[in-house]
Amino acid sequence: MSLVGAYVLAGELAGAADPEQAFAAYQGAMADYVETGLQLPPGGIRMAAPRSRAMIGIRILAMRMMTRWPSRQIAEAQFGKAEAITLRDYPALTGQRR
């Protein structure tokens, strides 16, 4: 999300007449994408940052199982979130003129 957000913000700032307009356009472009991206998979943050040896072991096992059913569907849903936004071509970022 951070790389996509940086790209969109740079593009909006480069093409806007004033910063307020750019920030409003950025927020409009990113809102649905961010909302989708913040929906965590089962286990949420506990799986991403385990605090015990047992949870670390469970996370390792879960990572190994990502290519197998049913974990595969969970992983596909997480990685599919990238489809929640269509990135615009920002001419100011590529050196093209509008």
HELIX and SHEET records of a PDB file:
HELIX    1   1 SER A    2  GLY A   15  1                                  14    
HELIX    2   2 PRO A   19  GLY A   37  1                                  19    
HELIX    3   3 GLY A   44  ALA A   48  1                                   5    
HELIX    4   4 ARG A   53  ARG A   64  1                                  12    
HELIX    5   5 MET A   65  THR A   67  5                                   3    
HELIX    6   6 SER A   71  PHE A   79  1                                   9    
HELIX    7   7 GLY A   80  ALA A   84  5                                   5    
HELIX    8   8 PRO A   91  THR A   94  1                                   4    
END                                                                             
